[in-house]
Amino acid sequence: IKNYIHLRNINISKNQLTSVEELTSLPNLLKIHAVENQIEDISFLSRDIHQYLQILNFSQNKIKSLPLV
């Protein structure tokens, strides 16, 4: 996924993913849809990487806390 740095929208829903740390290599994302996975940690969002990110949907995951932004 690192080779697709110009991606703007990504939908990785319903894949039983446990981590989305690889998204840090996509600085131009506008939208992330990661519904119905097994994701517990989204702390990568606290890093100042995704300056264009406008929409996040991590519903129906196992997230217990939100990162400070």
N, C-alpha and C positions, 0 to 999 in steps of 0.2 A: 504494500500500500504506500510505502515511502516514495515511490516513483510518481505518484499522482498528486503532487503538491498543489495543483490548480483546481482540485475538486472543490465545489461550493456546497453541494448538498450530498448527504450520505444517509442511507437508510439501511441499518444493520439490525432491524427488528426481527424477532422470533428466530434467533440463531443459537440460543443457549450459551451466549458468550459470558465469560466470567470477568473479562478485562477488556478495556478499550484504550489502554495506554498507547497503542499504536497511533491513535488519532493525534498525538502531539506532533507527528510529522506532517500534518496537514494544516498549515497556518491560515489558509484562505477560506476555511469552512464558514458558511453562513447558517446552515441548518444541520443538526444531528438528530436523527430519529433512531433510538435504540430501545424500542418498546419490547417488553416480554423477553428479557434475557435473564441472566443470573448475576448481573453486575452489582458489586458491593461498594466499589470505590471509584469516585469520580474526582479525586483530589487533583488530578492533572489539570482540571479547569482553573485551579487557583494560580497556576503559572500564567504569565502574561504572554501566551502564545497565540491565542485565538482572538485577535483584536476585532475581527469582523463578525464573530459569532452572534447571531440574533435569536435563534430559536433552538431550544433543547427539549427533547422529549425522552426522558428516561423512566417513564411510568412502567409499573409492573416489573420492577427489578427488586433487588435486595439492599438498596441503599439505606443506610441507617443515619448518616450525617452528611451535611452539605459543606463543601469547602468554603472558606472565607475568600471572598473575591475582592 
